[in-house]
């Protein structure tokens, strides 16, 4: 089975932002951030790029294809 693993929860905690703040910054709902962190949602390329940019990382540093 193929899926995308991510480090969003870890990076968000390190940066000290809430799910709501991250959601507002990247233009999604808090619920989207929640399911993304739990690994139950694979973001669009655009959302993945926005999240990576916010954390100052490359997409590959935040998201891993398994």
C-alpha positions, 0 to 999 in steps of 0.5 A: 500500500502506498501513502504519504507520511508527514512531519507536520505535527512535529514541525508545528510543535517545534515552531509553536503554532496551533492547528488553527494558526497553521490552517489560517496561514495555509488557507485550510480549515483546522480540521484539515490540519488535524486529519493531515497530522494524523496521516488520514489526508494526503494534501494537494501539491499546492497545499504541500508546497504552502506547508513546506514553505511556512516551515522553511523546508522542502516538500521532501523534508516534510512529506515522504512517499511510502 
